[in-house]
Amino acid sequence: MAETTYKFLVQTSDSYKDAGTNSYVLVQLVGRDGKTKTAWRNLDVLFKDDFTLGATDEYELQMLDVGLPSILNIKLENWLKNDDEWLCNTIEVFRGEESVLFPIFTYIAESIEVLSGEAVLPQNETCEARKEVRELELVQNKATYPWITTGTPGLARYVHAETYDELPRLFKRYTTRQKDIVHNRLTGKFAAAIGVIKAKLHHVKELEDYRSYSKALTHGSRYYANWQSDESQGWQLLNGVSPLDFELCKKLPSHFNVTNDDVKRLLRSGKTLTDEMKDGRVYICDFTETYTPGNEMEYMPIGDGKKAFCAQAVALLYVNGNNKFVPISIQLKPHDRDYLFVSDNSDDWLLAKMYFRSAHLNTHEWVTHFLRTHLAMEPIAVSLFRCFSKAHPVYKLLRRHLSTVSAINAVGRTDLLPKTSAVAEGMSVVAISSVLKHYKTLDYGDLNIPRAMSKKGITVENIPEYWYGRDIVAVWKLIDEFCSSVIHIYYKTDKDILEDVELQDWARDLAWKGFAWEDGNTRGFPDKFERVEQLVEFCAVIIATNSVQHAAVNYGQFDNYNFSPNTPATMNLPPHKKGEANLERMLKSLPNDVQSAKSVAMAYGLSQFTEADEFIGTFKERWFTDKEVLKCQENFSQKILAYGKDIDRRNSQLEHKYTYLHPTRVPNAIAI
């Protein structure tokens, strides 16, 4: 039979320091009929160190002409007889002017069969050999990524690994530039930051003394010079790291005892509180139930048998006559007007805002941030790797967004959530108790931010300076359009959805083995896909949660939490009554020097980007080869870039710039 010259362009990963191999790499090509095969041939250049970290190697071989191959078989022959795996990104095979890309992006231990790069639904595979490769891959996936047997009772399951070191290799965080992974773990980040701050520790005598802790870490720390003002506090509620914890208030809850007479001087002329609620200018942020005594929440010990406090704070928020979003009343104990405070320039009001913001911070860290981004995405990620062939379009679409969450969560389970963690002392609430409590009411629908806003009665345009709201809605729309354009290339009808066995297996696996494994509650996550638009929405929620939403609630933590009086992470005294606040009471209530050091260090460590971050609108890994999808990716990238320019133009006119959702600050995946 005739032979021809095949050229191989081989790319070894640059993401893991052990990606290269010293083994011999042999290849075999399989034709489109699945039957015609070449002989095994060695990829080798004499006197050249092949397949090194980040290398792109080129080879030419005379082989049996099988046309453009549909399957690429690879095997390693290790002449040293030691463990020597190879992390290959891609191999592109050229035959004359034509070529076919084989996306691999996985470790090869001994051998692997790889399907060509075009995305194909399983029911559309016509070649028996490709079907067999695909079926074998799924069996291997389930073995490589098994569920943890029990995990953490009361929470979603994760991959079978109690620690970071036990994770499957592909789930481990990138370790480029030969750095030891230990230095990239949270404990390393926290310890380094705490060490720097401790050198500056001193007895706090004035509120301004707390600034020394953040300044010890960076000269460019961002804090609000007028942090005491209601306008500054309101701006942070809208554009800080927990910018969706309020809702439209149409009727005051019975436990909130504020009256029209209390706040009428703060309202627009001639308006009552009832009028302003009808006009949609009044909002509420309520942590009363969250911090009700005896409701499963555990608090950190602070010495002498005492524990830290989180007030049952509820705040009334208002778009005032100056078109500013501000707090106008805060109550720190339900049904008790002795703990009701109204905006003025008193120490009582300032301390009330501190208690409210402390409750806000503790809710943000463990619910808004960890539970609704990190934890909610992990079962979806594990199932993605378990249930899909790499040839599946949904896998190709979502892998870049779900590849790192298992790693950072494994680290978080050991370095962040336990009561004994390096930074636990800096918070009022024991992390794991809050996560366990709120996991019971986790609901998939709440992850769809535009829908959650609608449920809360929030219309972005009605709230002045709500830049997070404007940006998240705009970028979410772009993500949804992108997902729709890609999904509709492969799923023409709902029948295509129903007949996709890999897709349906993914839904069952993530819902029942991931979320509902213990209590039978899928928490609204789909256990079956029935419509194309349902899949589009789910993919958009996944991409947006891992990228823009996580960026919004994570990377600004140091900006917002670096100055303890602005947002205290813990409070050492119970809430005050009217007339009890003064500087001495504030300083006794606020975090002490060690508590402040640890909370600021945590905020600093969690706000850092990683060297491996890839940002929204970029597609470094070449998963898709279909021209239609490549065009969709290009269009999405251009729209994201254009939106970044829109943000730049807007921010150039603002005193307080909102940058957390600028594309250059939004990684594709959760990695910290």
Solvent accessible surface area in square Angstrom, and as a share of the most:
residue,aa,sasa,rsa
1,M,189,0.84
2,A,74,0.58
3,E,108,0.48
4,T,33,0.19
5,T,59,0.34
6,Y,0,0.00
7,K,58,0.25
8,F,0,0.00
9,L,58,0.29
10,V,0,0.00
11,Q,73,0.32
12,T,1,0.01
13,S,3,0.02
14,D,60,0.31
15,S,16,0.11
16,Y,15,0.06
17,K,90,0.38
18,D,70,0.36
19,A,0,0.00
20,G,21,0.20
21,T,9,0.05
22,N,92,0.47
23,S,5,0.03
24,Y,95,0.36
25,V,0,0.00
26,L,22,0.11
27,V,0,0.00
28,Q,23,0.10
29,L,0,0.00
30,V,3,0.02
31,G,1,0.01
32,R,119,0.43
33,D,82,0.42
34,G,9,0.09
35,K,165,0.70
36,T,39,0.23
37,K,104,0.44
38,T,4,0.03
39,A,72,0.56
40,W,87,0.31
41,R,86,0.31
42,N,58,0.30
43,L,2,0.01
44,D,67,0.35
45,V,57,0.33
46,L,133,0.66
47,F,196,0.81
48,K,92,0.39
49,D,100,0.52
50,D,14,0.07
51,F,5,0.02
52,T,52,0.30
53,L,62,0.31
54,G,37,0.36
55,A,24,0.19
56,T,82,0.48
57,D,5,0.03
58,E,94,0.42
59,Y,9,0.03
60,E,116,0.52
61,L,20,0.10
62,Q,92,0.41
63,M,5,0.02
64,L,38,0.19
65,D,41,0.21
66,V,17,0.10
67,G,21,0.20
68,L,38,0.19
69,P,0,0.00
70,S,2,0.01
71,I,4,0.02
72,L,0,0.00
73,N,15,0.08
74,I,0,0.00
75,K,59,0.25
76,L,20,0.10
77,E,83,0.37
78,N,33,0.17
79,W,150,0.53
80,L,83,0.41
81,K,177,0.75
82,N,82,0.42
83,D,148,0.77
84,D,27,0.14
85,E,50,0.22
86,W,0,0.00
87,L,5,0.02
88,C,0,0.00
89,N,18,0.09
90,T,6,0.04
91,I,0,0.00
92,E,24,0.11
93,V,0,0.00
94,F,46,0.19
95,R,75,0.27
96,G,66,0.63
97,E,178,0.80
98,E,95,0.42
99,S,45,0.29
100,V,13,0.08
101,L,9,0.05
102,F,0,0.00
103,P,5,0.03
104,I,1,0.00
105,F,8,0.03
106,T,18,0.10
107,Y,28,0.11
108,I,1,0.01
109,A,57,0.44
110,E,131,0.59
111,S,76,0.49
112,I,41,0.21
113,E,80,0.36
114,V,10,0.06
115,L,15,0.08
116,S,1,0.01
117,G,1,0.01
118,E,45,0.20
119,A,8,0.06
120,V,28,0.16
121,L,2,0.01
122,P,20,0.13
123,Q,64,0.28
124,N,86,0.44
125,E,10,0.04
126,T,126,0.73
127,C,18,0.11
128,E,111,0.50
129,A,23,0.18
130,R,13,0.05
131,K,67,0.29
132,E,113,0.50
133,V,11,0.06
134,R,7,0.02
135,E,106,0.48
136,L,85,0.42
137,E,27,0.12
138,L,40,0.20
139,V,101,0.58
140,Q,95,0.42
141,N,15,0.08
142,K,70,0.30
143,A,79,0.61
144,T,69,0.40
145,Y,16,0.06
146,P,51,0.32
147,W,20,0.07
148,I,6,0.03
149,T,97,0.56
150,T,78,0.46
151,G,14,0.14
152,T,34,0.20
153,P,91,0.57
154,G,30,0.29
155,L,9,0.04
156,A,6,0.04
157,R,35,0.13
158,Y,9,0.03
159,V,0,0.00
160,H,94,0.42
161,A,1,0.01
162,E,94,0.42
163,T,54,0.31
164,Y,11,0.04
165,D,94,0.49
166,E,99,0.45
167,L,8,0.04
168,P,22,0.14
169,R,86,0.32
170,L,18,0.09
171,F,1,0.00
172,K,53,0.23
173,R,12,0.05
174,Y,41,0.16
175,T,15,0.09
176,T,15,0.09
177,R,159,0.58
178,Q,114,0.51
179,K,98,0.41
180,D,65,0.34
181,I,28,0.14
182,V,78,0.45
183,H,128,0.57
184,N,27,0.14
185,R,48,0.18
186,L,2,0.01
187,T,53,0.31
188,G,25,0.24
189,K,39,0.16
190,F,0,0.00
191,A,62,0.48
192,A,65,0.50
193,A,3,0.02
194,I,15,0.08
195,G,44,0.42
196,V,71,0.41
197,I,0,0.00
198,K,106,0.45
199,A,90,0.70
200,K,108,0.46
201,L,51,0.25
202,H,73,0.33
203,H,140,0.63
204,V,16,0.09
205,K,140,0.59
206,E,91,0.41
207,L,23,0.11
208,E,89,0.40
209,D,38,0.20
210,Y,3,0.01
211,R,22,0.08
212,S,32,0.21
213,Y,0,0.00
214,S,0,0.00
215,K,100,0.43
216,A,20,0.16
217,L,27,0.14
218,T,41,0.24
219,H,188,0.84
220,G,66,0.63
221,S,18,0.11
222,R,67,0.24
223,Y,68,0.26
224,Y,9,0.04
225,A,89,0.69
226,N,72,0.37
227,W,2,0.01
228,Q,79,0.35
229,S,40,0.26
230,D,28,0.15
231,E,81,0.36
232,S,6,0.04
233,Q,7,0.03
234,G,0,0.00
235,W,15,0.05
236,Q,2,0.01
237,L,6,0.03
238,L,2,0.01
239,N,0,0.00
240,G,2,0.02
241,V,4,0.02
242,S,4,0.03
243,P,1,0.01
244,L,20,0.10
245,D,28,0.15
246,F,4,0.02
247,E,78,0.35
248,L,36,0.18
249,C,3,0.02
250,K,155,0.66
251,K,173,0.73
252,L,39,0.19
253,P,36,0.23
254,S,96,0.62
255,H,33,0.15
256,F,7,0.03
257,N,39,0.20
258,V,6,0.04
259,T,62,0.36
260,N,51,0.26
261,D,101,0.52
262,D,30,0.15
263,V,0,0.00
264,K,116,0.49
265,R,148,0.54
266,L,46,0.23
267,L,16,0.08
268,R,71,0.26
269,S,115,0.74
270,G,81,0.78
271,K,73,0.31
272,T,55,0.32
273,L,7,0.03
274,T,74,0.43
275,D,51,0.26
276,E,0,0.00
277,M,23,0.10
278,K,162,0.69
279,D,78,0.40
280,G,22,0.21
281,R,48,0.17
282,V,0,0.00
283,Y,2,0.01
284,I,17,0.08
285,C,2,0.01
286,D,57,0.29
287,F,9,0.04
288,T,13,0.08
289,E,115,0.52
290,T,16,0.09
291,Y,6,0.02
292,T,52,0.30
293,P,106,0.66
294,G,89,0.85
295,N,24,0.12
296,E,107,0.48
297,M,19,0.08
298,E,60,0.27
299,Y,38,0.15
300,M,13,0.06
301,P,67,0.42
302,I,50,0.26
303,G,41,0.39
304,D,142,0.74
305,G,84,0.81
306,K,124,0.52
307,K,99,0.42
308,A,5,0.04
309,F,66,0.27
310,C,14,0.08
311,A,3,0.03
312,Q,27,0.12
313,A,0,0.00
314,V,2,0.01
315,A,0,0.00
316,L,0,0.00
317,L,1,0.00
318,Y,0,0.00
319,V,5,0.03
320,N,23,0.12
321,G,57,0.54
322,N,116,0.59
323,N,88,0.45
324,K,58,0.25
325,F,6,0.03
326,V,10,0.06
327,P,2,0.01
328,I,4,0.02
329,S,0,0.00
330,I,0,0.00
331,Q,0,0.00
332,L,3,0.01
333,K,94,0.40
334,P,29,0.18
335,H,123,0.55
336,D,40,0.21
337,R,101,0.37
338,D,72,0.37
339,Y,24,0.09
340,L,2,0.01
341,F,8,0.03
342,V,27,0.15
343,S,10,0.07
344,D,66,0.34
345,N,164,0.84
346,S,44,0.29
347,D,62,0.32
348,D,25,0.13
349,W,4,0.01
350,L,26,0.13
351,L,0,0.00
352,A,0,0.00
353,K,9,0.04
354,M,2,0.01
355,Y,1,0.00
356,F,4,0.02
357,R,9,0.03
358,S,1,0.00
359,A,0,0.00
360,H,7,0.03
361,L,4,0.02
362,N,1,0.00
363,T,12,0.07
364,H,0,0.00
365,E,1,0.00
366,W,5,0.02
367,V,3,0.01
368,T,11,0.06
369,H,5,0.02
370,F,9,0.04
371,L,1,0.01
372,R,88,0.32
373,T,1,0.00
374,H,8,0.03
375,L,12,0.06
376,A,0,0.00
377,M,0,0.00
378,E,5,0.02
379,P,0,0.00
380,I,1,0.00
381,A,0,0.00
382,V,0,0.00
383,S,0,0.00
384,L,0,0.00
385,F,6,0.03
386,R,16,0.06
387,C,2,0.01
388,F,1,0.00
389,S,0,0.00
390,K,44,0.19
391,A,5,0.03
392,H,0,0.00
393,P,0,0.00
394,V,0,0.00
395,Y,6,0.02
396,K,3,0.01
397,L,5,0.02
398,L,0,0.00
399,R,12,0.05
400,R,19,0.07
401,H,9,0.04
402,L,1,0.01
403,S,15,0.10
404,T,13,0.08
405,V,0,0.00
406,S,1,0.00
407,A,0,0.00
408,I,3,0.02
409,N,1,0.00
410,A,1,0.01
411,V,2,0.01
412,G,2,0.02
413,R,44,0.16
414,T,68,0.40
415,D,16,0.08
416,L,13,0.06
417,L,8,0.04
418,P,43,0.27
419,K,82,0.35
420,T,127,0.74
421,S,15,0.10
422,A,42,0.33
423,V,2,0.01
424,A,13,0.10
425,E,65,0.29
426,G,0,0.00
427,M,2,0.01
428,S,0,0.00
429,V,3,0.02
430,V,4,0.02
431,A,6,0.05
432,I,45,0.23
433,S,11,0.07
434,S,2,0.01
435,V,0,0.00
436,L,55,0.27
437,K,22,0.09
438,H,25,0.11
439,Y,5,0.02
440,K,113,0.48
441,T,105,0.61
442,L,8,0.04
443,D,57,0.29
444,Y,23,0.09
445,G,21,0.20
446,D,39,0.20
447,L,6,0.03
448,N,13,0.07
449,I,9,0.05
450,P,42,0.27
451,R,121,0.44
452,A,7,0.06
453,M,5,0.02
454,S,81,0.52
455,K,157,0.66
456,K,57,0.24
457,G,31,0.30
458,I,10,0.05
459,T,64,0.37
460,V,11,0.07
461,E,131,0.59
462,N,94,0.48
463,I,0,0.00
464,P,17,0.11
465,E,53,0.24
466,Y,0,0.00
467,W,36,0.13
468,Y,0,0.00
469,G,0,0.00
470,R,69,0.25
471,D,0,0.00
472,I,0,0.00
473,V,56,0.32
474,A,30,0.24
475,V,4,0.02
476,W,13,0.05
477,K,124,0.52
478,L,29,0.15
479,I,0,0.00
480,D,53,0.27
481,E,67,0.30
482,F,11,0.04
483,C,0,0.00
484,S,29,0.19
485,S,45,0.29
486,V,1,0.00
487,I,1,0.00
488,H,71,0.32
489,I,27,0.14
490,Y,27,0.10
491,Y,0,0.00
492,K,142,0.60
493,T,72,0.42
494,D,63,0.32
495,K,126,0.53
496,D,31,0.16
497,I,0,0.00
498,L,88,0.44
499,E,75,0.34
500,D,0,0.00
501,V,101,0.58
502,E,4,0.02
503,L,0,0.00
504,Q,14,0.06
505,D,38,0.20
506,W,0,0.00
507,A,0,0.00
508,R,122,0.45
509,D,6,0.03
510,L,0,0.00
511,A,0,0.00
512,W,114,0.40
513,K,98,0.42
514,G,0,0.00
515,F,2,0.01
516,A,5,0.04
517,W,61,0.21
518,E,89,0.40
519,D,84,0.43
520,G,45,0.43
521,N,61,0.31
522,T,24,0.14
523,R,13,0.05
524,G,47,0.45
525,F,4,0.02
526,P,16,0.10
527,D,52,0.27
528,K,101,0.43
529,F,0,0.00
530,E,92,0.41
531,R,126,0.46
532,V,9,0.05
533,E,90,0.40
534,Q,41,0.18
535,L,0,0.00
536,V,4,0.02
537,E,40,0.18
538,F,1,0.00
539,C,0,0.00
540,A,1,0.01
541,V,1,0.01
542,I,0,0.00
543,I,2,0.01
544,A,0,0.00
545,T,1,0.01
546,N,1,0.00
547,S,1,0.00
548,V,1,0.00
549,Q,14,0.06
550,H,2,0.01
551,A,0,0.00
552,A,0,0.00
553,V,0,0.00
554,N,0,0.00
555,Y,7,0.03
556,G,0,0.00
557,Q,0,0.00
558,F,15,0.06
559,D,27,0.14
560,N,2,0.01
561,Y,17,0.06
562,N,0,0.00
563,F,3,0.01
564,S,2,0.02
565,P,1,0.01
566,N,6,0.03
567,T,3,0.02
568,P,0,0.00
569,A,4,0.03
570,T,0,0.00
571,M,1,0.00
572,N,22,0.11
573,L,52,0.26
574,P,62,0.39
575,P,29,0.18
576,H,0,0.00
577,K,82,0.35
578,K,102,0.43
579,G,67,0.65
580,E,76,0.34
581,A,15,0.11
582,N,73,0.37
583,L,66,0.33
584,E,107,0.48
585,R,43,0.16
586,M,3,0.01
587,L,40,0.20
588,K,119,0.50
589,S,0,0.00
590,L,1,0.01
591,P,0,0.00
592,N,74,0.38
593,D,42,0.22
594,V,49,0.28
595,Q,4,0.02
596,S,0,0.00
597,A,1,0.00
598,K,36,0.15
599,S,8,0.05
600,V,1,0.00
601,A,0,0.00
602,M,6,0.03
603,A,2,0.01
604,Y,57,0.22
605,G,1,0.01
606,L,3,0.01
607,S,13,0.08
608,Q,57,0.25
609,F,70,0.29
610,T,24,0.14
611,E,71,0.32
612,A,28,0.22
613,D,23,0.12
614,E,41,0.19
615,F,57,0.24
616,I,8,0.04
617,G,11,0.11
618,T,64,0.37
619,F,47,0.20
620,K,114,0.48
621,E,29,0.13
622,R,123,0.45
623,W,1,0.01
624,F,8,0.03
625,T,43,0.25
626,D,35,0.18
627,K,175,0.74
628,E,111,0.50
629,V,0,0.00
630,L,80,0.40
631,K,110,0.47
632,C,19,0.12
633,Q,18,0.08
634,E,83,0.37
635,N,56,0.29
636,F,11,0.05
637,S,33,0.21
638,Q,100,0.44
639,K,98,0.41
640,I,4,0.02
641,L,112,0.56
642,A,51,0.40
643,Y,35,0.13
644,G,3,0.03
645,K,107,0.45
646,D,60,0.31
647,I,1,0.01
648,D,75,0.39
649,R,146,0.53
650,R,46,0.17
651,N,9,0.05
652,S,76,0.49
653,Q,152,0.68
654,L,37,0.18
655,E,158,0.71
656,H,64,0.28
657,K,90,0.38
658,Y,1,0.00
659,T,42,0.25
660,Y,6,0.02
661,L,2,0.01
662,H,28,0.12
663,P,17,0.11
664,T,94,0.54
665,R,65,0.24
666,V,0,0.00
667,P,3,0.02
668,N,5,0.03
669,A,12,0.10
670,I,0,0.00
671,A,9,0.07
672,I,1,0.00
